[in-house]
């Protein structure tokens, strides 16, 4: 069995190979650096964009006399409360973070 013998590369080939390896390492390093920077930017954006945890709010919402809460729910950033006010259905929405009223929708029967 004979082993294939490869000739030693001459200095020009060695320099060319070293230049190619150096170029590939620079590309790989820049790609890695850009990826890590993107992750840190995303984390920073999330931290500074969020409003942090708000303190718990003690709030008393007043309902019309005789009103009953039929259902509650959450949709996006809204707290939704469905009321029965003397046979008329009413939906009130509140901002889930601040608990401020965001809207009111009343339903009535046609005469």
HUURPE-V979258 format. One record per residue. N is the residue number from 1. RES is the residue in one small letter. SS is DSSP state (H for helix, E for strand, - for the rest). OMEGA is omega in degrees with one decimal (none if undefined). D_CENTER is the distance of its C-alpha to the mean C-alpha in whole Angstrom. Layout:
n->N res->RES ss->SS omega->OMEGA d_center->D_CENTER
n->N res->RES ss->SS omega->OMEGA d_center->D_CENTER
This chain:
n->1 res->x ss->- omega->-179.2 d_center->64
n->2 res->x ss->- omega->177.2 d_center->63
n->3 res->x ss->- omega->177.0 d_center->60
n->4 res->x ss->- omega->-178.9 d_center->58
n->5 res->x ss->- omega->177.0 d_center->59
n->6 res->x ss->- omega->-179.9 d_center->56
n->7 res->x ss->- omega->176.5 d_center->58
n->8 res->x ss->- omega->179.7 d_center->56
n->9 res->x ss->- omega->179.0 d_center->54
n->10 res->x ss->- omega->-176.2 d_center->56
n->11 res->x ss->H omega->178.8 d_center->55
n->12 res->x ss->H omega->178.9 d_center->53
n->13 res->x ss->H omega->178.6 d_center->51
n->14 res->x ss->H omega->178.9 d_center->50
n->15 res->x ss->H omega->178.6 d_center->49
n->16 res->x ss->H omega->178.9 d_center->47
n->17 res->x ss->H omega->179.4 d_center->45
n->18 res->x ss->H omega->179.2 d_center->44
n->19 res->x ss->H omega->179.1 d_center->43
n->20 res->x ss->H omega->179.0 d_center->41
n->21 res->x ss->H omega->179.0 d_center->39
n->22 res->x ss->H omega->179.2 d_center->39
n->23 res->x ss->H omega->178.8 d_center->37
n->24 res->x ss->H omega->178.9 d_center->35
n->25 res->x ss->H omega->177.3 d_center->34
n->26 res->x ss->H omega->178.6 d_center->33
n->27 res->x ss->H omega->179.8 d_center->31
n->28 res->x ss->H omega->179.2 d_center->29
n->29 res->x ss->H omega->178.3 d_center->29
n->30 res->x ss->H omega->178.6 d_center->27
n->31 res->x ss->H omega->178.6 d_center->24
n->32 res->x ss->H omega->179.2 d_center->24
n->33 res->x ss->H omega->178.8 d_center->23
n->34 res->x ss->H omega->178.2 d_center->21
n->35 res->x ss->H omega->179.5 d_center->19
n->36 res->x ss->H omega->177.8 d_center->19
n->37 res->x ss->H omega->178.8 d_center->18
n->38 res->x ss->H omega->178.6 d_center->15
n->39 res->x ss->H omega->179.5 d_center->14
n->40 res->x ss->H omega->177.6 d_center->15
n->41 res->x ss->H omega->179.0 d_center->14
n->42 res->x ss->H omega->179.2 d_center->10
n->43 res->x ss->H omega->178.8 d_center->10
n->44 res->x ss->H omega->178.8 d_center->12
n->45 res->x ss->H omega->179.3 d_center->10
n->46 res->x ss->H omega->-178.5 d_center->7
n->47 res->x ss->H omega->-176.0 d_center->11
n->48 res->x ss->H omega->178.7 d_center->13
n->49 res->x ss->H omega->-178.6 d_center->10
n->50 res->x ss->- omega->-177.7 d_center->10
n->51 res->x ss->- omega->-178.6 d_center->13
n->52 res->x ss->- omega->179.1 d_center->14
n->53 res->x ss->- omega->178.9 d_center->16
n->54 res->x ss->- omega->177.7 d_center->18
n->55 res->x ss->- omega->180.0 d_center->21
n->56 res->x ss->- omega->-178.3 d_center->23
n->57 res->x ss->- omega->172.3 d_center->24
n->58 res->x ss->- omega->-174.3 d_center->28
n->59 res->x ss->- omega->175.3 d_center->28
n->60 res->x ss->- omega->178.0 d_center->31
n->61 res->x ss->- omega->178.9 d_center->31
n->62 res->x ss->- omega->178.8 d_center->34
n->63 res->x ss->- omega->175.6 d_center->35
n->64 res->x ss->- omega->-179.5 d_center->38
n->65 res->x ss->- omega->178.5 d_center->41
n->66 res->x ss->- omega->-179.4 d_center->41
n->67 res->x ss->E omega->176.8 d_center->37
n->68 res->x ss->E omega->175.5 d_center->36
n->69 res->x ss->E omega->-178.2 d_center->32
n->70 res->x ss->E omega->-177.3 d_center->32
n->71 res->x ss->E omega->173.7 d_center->28
n->72 res->x ss->E omega->178.3 d_center->25
n->73 res->x ss->E omega->178.5 d_center->21
n->74 res->x ss->E omega->176.2 d_center->18
n->75 res->x ss->E omega->-176.9 d_center->16
n->76 res->x ss->- omega->179.9 d_center->13
n->77 res->x ss->- omega->-176.7 d_center->13
n->78 res->x ss->E omega->171.8 d_center->17
n->79 res->x ss->E omega->-174.6 d_center->20
n->80 res->x ss->E omega->179.8 d_center->22
n->81 res->x ss->E omega->177.7 d_center->26
n->82 res->x ss->E omega->-177.0 d_center->29
n->83 res->x ss->E omega->170.1 d_center->32
n->84 res->x ss->E omega->-177.3 d_center->36
n->85 res->x ss->E omega->178.2 d_center->38
n->86 res->x ss->- omega->178.3 d_center->42
n->87 res->x ss->- omega->177.9 d_center->41
n->88 res->x ss->E omega->-180.0 d_center->38
n->89 res->x ss->E omega->-179.6 d_center->35
n->90 res->x ss->E omega->177.3 d_center->32
n->91 res->x ss->E omega->176.9 d_center->28
n->92 res->x ss->E omega->178.9 d_center->27
n->93 res->x ss->E omega->-179.8 d_center->23
n->94 res->x ss->E omega->173.6 d_center->22
n->95 res->x ss->E omega->-174.4 d_center->18
n->96 res->x ss->- omega->-178.1 d_center->17
n->97 res->x ss->- omega->-176.0 d_center->16
n->98 res->x ss->- omega->-177.6 d_center->20
n->99 res->x ss->- omega->175.2 d_center->22
n->100 res->x ss->- omega->178.8 d_center->23
n->101 res->x ss->E omega->-179.1 d_center->25
n->102 res->x ss->E omega->179.9 d_center->23
n->103 res->x ss->E omega->-179.6 d_center->25
n->104 res->x ss->E omega->179.4 d_center->28
n->105 res->x ss->E omega->-179.4 d_center->30
n->106 res->x ss->E omega->175.6 d_center->33
n->107 res->x ss->- omega->178.5 d_center->35
n->108 res->x ss->- omega->178.3 d_center->39
n->109 res->x ss->- omega->176.9 d_center->41
n->110 res->x ss->- omega->179.7 d_center->44
n->111 res->x ss->- omega->none d_center->47
